[in-house]
Amino acid sequence: MIPWEKIERAEVPGHEGEVILLKRGTEFSIRTAGTELMNSRRHGSEDALAELTCNRIKRKPGLRILIGGLGMGYTLAAALEQSEPDTLITVSELIPAVVRWNREQLGHLAGMPLYDPRISVEEEDVVETIRKNKSAWDAILLDVDNGPNWLTRKTNDHLYSKSGLKTSFSALRPEGILAVWSSGADKAFTRRLKQCGFQTETVTVPVHKSGKGGRHTIWLAGKPYQAHKINKGISK
């Protein structure tokens, strides 16, 4: 078997370890602390994250979508494929090197999605992007770390906490969707979503596009229109 070759490593902002880009033949892998975060051969569930979300968004002009976590660009590419010409997509990525890798070594894998004119990139923690934009997004797609209960970076815990979920709820437009990718199921996270006002659907999807292999979990959590009406009434 061809051995893995280390292409580059980069520090995670905040002195929380590093990420490593590896290559084996035509296969790429991004890893941290011995855990694989992304592999170019297994991206069926990353594609599904965008496809399932876009299929559930109410179609209207000028949709705005936020993607937290760039990975290898597969979720972004799938969202672009499912979106209209006037849809605007913001990618929030904490690690600048991951953005650069997608523009240089990895871009060809997903069809160079960062060069689409509908895209803007925020090199910051997605928590900050969500916090500073209230009622801004028709969809927030989170592919951060390995999911709510499989964290490699401890500070990501806030994103999936009640406080973080309430912030995401406020950042969504009426009938918006918070979609969360995870390497495994988490009943406690499902309960937290419901406690924060989301109408929640849990879907398992195959790791590979072929349907073979294991399965990952995606939560599709909708913000009810009624919640917008209630909040509007309270604000008066």
Sequence and secondary structure as in RCSB ss.txt:
>XXXX:A:sequence
MIPWEKIERAEVPGHEGEVILLKRGTEFSIRTAGTELMNSRRHGSEDALAELTCNRIKRKPGLRILIGGLGMGYT
LAAALEQSEPDTLITVSELIPAVVRWNREQLGHLAGMPLYDPRISVEEEDVVETIRKNKSAWDAILLDVDNGPNW
LTRKTNDHLYSKSGLKTSFSALRPEGILAVWSSGADKAFTRRLKQCGFQTETVTVPVHKSGKGGRHTIWLAGKPY
QAHKINKGISK
>XXXX:A:secstr
    EEEEEEE TTT  EEEEEEETTEEEEEETTEEEEETTB HHHHHHHHHHHHHS   TT EEEEE  TTSHH
HHHHHHHS TT EEEEE S HHHHHHHHTTSGGGTT GGGSTTEEEE S HHHHHHT TT EEEEEE  TT TTS
 SSGGGGGGGSHHHHHHHHHHEEEEEEEEEEESS  HHHHHHHHHTT EEEEEEEESSTTS S EEEEEEEE  H
HHHHHHHHHH 
